[in-house]
Amino acid sequence: MAVRRVAHLLVQCLEAEGVRWVFGIPGEETLDLNEALDESSIEFVPVRHEQAGAFIADTVGRLTGRAGVCLGTLGPGATNLVTGVADAYLDRAPLVALTGQGDLNRMHKESHQYIDVVSLMRPITKWNARVTDGAIVPEAVRKAFSLAQAEKPGATHLELPEDVMGMELGDAGGQGWGPLPVHPPVRPEPAARELLRAADIIRGGSHVVALAGNGAVRGSAAGALREFCRSGIARFCARFWRRTRSPTLSAQRTSRRLATFMQAA
């Protein structure tokens, strides 16, 4: 019987989250994880540069609403992920970044390619953590995906030390460990009285502008927004219009009409 390691538990948790692909570049510190991926239903997709893996995961999250996953090793592997992770964080695309790391007993001293990746990722993630014990893997993975996919979506990160991933589950007392139950993210909705109050404010306004961002796209609200603007109650303006499909007009016509409207006001 093959030895089951903490890396196998992590991959089992990824499978429970519905992960189909992991994009990235393996390294010495991720060998146990890559071996576990190779034995799973998840396809590891190698890329030429970690940044490309992060952008592909970003795009998967943006198109599917489920977190894309990217992988880099320690040091330069992790730093190469940063641009794609930051893009997912700023553009509200669900993404989970995984990075390898040296053994826990190396972290207190100067060591080859060791940097504090958790601190590096903190400003560009909704949440990130170092997995210091195999026992916390199911909770850490569930939290990473839950927060990445909850409104507003974004990037999360887990750092995976080599000695923790290589630990045998029998030695860690974790033969019975498994993934936590996966629940779909709850989409926030305004209360009825808040909608009525908003309707009253709009009806009482003389120059109403509907400012829509990619939240309208994530919520599949383009049709409703189109009808609202066509009713003549409000003019439409798309935030970051160069990257957002206008549900009523082309970006050029939108900007021209908005300028005309503002001059008339």
C-alpha positions, 0 to 999 in steps of 0.5 A: 500500500502506498504511503499517504502523506499530508500532500495527498490530504491536501490534494483530496481537499482540492478535489472536494472543492471541484478543482480540475487543473493546477497551473504552475511550475514544480520545484524541489519543495513541491515534489510531494504535492506534485506526486499527489496531484499525479495520482489524482483526478486533477491535471497539473498544467506546466507553464513556462513562467509562474506569472502565466500560471497565475493569469490562467488561474485568474481567467478560470476563476473569472469565467467559471466563478470557481477559484482557479489554482496556481502553484509556484515553489519557494523564493522566485517561484512565489515572487513570479506569481505576484502579478497574476495574484494581484490582478485577481485581487484587484479585478475580483476573480476567485483564485487560490495560490499555492506556494512551496516553502522550505522546512519549518526548521529553516525559517528562523535563519538565513536560508537558500531562497527563503523569503516570508511569502505570507508577508509578501502576499498579505497586501494582495490577497483576501486571506493567506496562511502558512500550513504549519501542521497537517491537521489544519489542511482541511480547514485551511483549504476550505477557508481559502476557497470559501473566501476566494469565492465569496463576494467580493471574490479575490485571491487567497494563498496557502504556503506549504512547507516541504516537511509538512507536506512530506509528513506521513499521515500515520505519523501525524495521527491523521489517518482519519482526516478528510475534506470538510463539507463544501457549501456554495458561497452565499450571494448577498441580497438587499432586504425588500425595504432597502430596495423600496427605499432605493426605488424612492430615491431614484424616482425622486432624482432629476439626474440619475446615473447607473454606475455599473462595474464587474459585479453586474457581470458576476451577478448575471444582471446585464439583462436587468440593467439593460431594461432599467436603462432603456426605461429612461429612468437612468443613464448608464456608465460602466466602470473600467469600461475598456474591460467591461461589456456595456449592456446597452451601448458601446463604450464609445457611445456610452462615454459620448452620451454621458458627456452630453448628459453632464453638460446638459446638467 
